[in-house]
Amino acid sequence: MDRKIKLIWDFKGPNGAQTAAHHEKHLKEYIAMQKLTLKVTGCQDLTDLHSIAFMVTPEKEMLQLRDALKPHRAEVWTAPATE
């Protein structure tokens, strides 16, 4: 089974949550424009002043997406039990 990688963009400050939500919209637009099969995106508040936007990609596609989208960091993704 191919590992999945979570590409992460960090947004800090009082407007971080709104910026992360807006960035997720752009990630979804990019996925649609490029006709990618990716389906997992999201945003999450880590603290009151730190939020993230993310997308999950198969490891074999990670380098291409990393170079095109310039995420701040990445980690191996483990799917929640409901997926």
C-alpha positions as CSV (number, residue, x, y, z in Angstrom):
1,M,0.0,0.0,0.0
2,D,1.3,3.5,-0.9
3,R,2.0,5.8,2.0
4,K,0.1,9.1,2.1
5,I,1.7,12.4,2.8
6,K,0.0,15.3,4.4
7,L,1.3,18.6,2.9
8,I,0.8,21.4,5.5
9,W,0.6,25.2,5.3
10,D,0.9,27.1,8.6
11,F,-1.0,30.4,9.2
12,K,-0.4,32.3,12.4
13,G,-1.9,35.3,14.0
14,P,-5.4,36.5,14.8
15,N,-6.5,35.9,11.2
16,G,-4.8,32.5,10.8
17,A,-8.1,30.5,10.9
18,Q,-9.7,32.6,8.1
19,T,-6.5,32.5,6.0
20,A,-6.2,28.7,6.4
21,A,-9.9,28.2,5.3
22,H,-9.3,30.5,2.3
23,H,-6.1,28.6,1.4
24,E,-8.0,25.3,1.5
25,K,-10.4,26.7,-1.2
26,H,-7.4,27.4,-3.4
27,L,-6.1,23.9,-2.8
28,K,-9.4,22.5,-3.9
29,E,-9.4,24.7,-7.0
30,Y,-5.9,23.5,-7.8
31,I,-7.0,19.8,-7.5
32,A,-9.9,20.5,-9.8
33,M,-7.8,22.4,-12.4
34,Q,-5.1,19.7,-12.5
35,K,-7.7,16.9,-12.5
36,L,-6.0,15.2,-9.6
37,T,-7.6,12.3,-7.8
38,L,-6.9,13.7,-4.4
39,K,-9.9,14.0,-2.2
40,V,-8.6,14.8,1.3
41,T,-8.1,18.5,2.2
42,G,-8.9,20.4,5.3
43,C,-8.1,23.2,7.7
44,Q,-7.6,22.9,11.5
45,D,-7.0,25.3,14.3
46,L,-4.1,24.2,16.4
47,T,-4.3,27.1,18.8
48,D,-6.1,30.5,18.9
49,L,-3.2,31.9,16.9
50,H,-2.1,29.0,14.8
51,S,-4.1,27.3,12.1
52,I,-3.2,25.0,9.2
53,A,-4.5,24.1,5.7
54,F,-3.6,20.7,4.3
55,M,-3.9,18.2,1.5
56,V,-3.1,14.5,1.5
57,T,-1.3,13.0,-1.5
58,P,0.1,9.6,-2.4
59,E,3.9,9.6,-1.6
60,K,4.7,9.0,-5.3
61,E,3.0,12.4,-6.2
62,M,4.4,14.3,-3.3
63,L,7.5,15.8,-4.9
64,Q,5.6,17.2,-7.9
65,L,3.0,18.8,-5.6
66,R,5.7,20.0,-3.2
67,D,7.6,21.8,-5.9
68,A,4.4,23.3,-7.4
69,L,2.6,24.4,-4.2
70,K,5.5,25.0,-1.7
71,P,4.0,23.7,1.5
72,H,5.7,24.8,4.8
73,R,6.1,21.2,6.0
74,A,4.8,17.6,5.6
75,E,4.2,14.5,7.6
76,V,3.1,10.9,7.0
77,W,-0.6,10.8,7.2
78,T,-2.6,8.2,9.0
79,A,-6.3,8.0,7.9
80,P,-8.9,8.5,10.7
81,A,-10.7,5.3,11.6
82,T,-13.8,6.5,9.7
83,E,-12.1,6.5,6.3
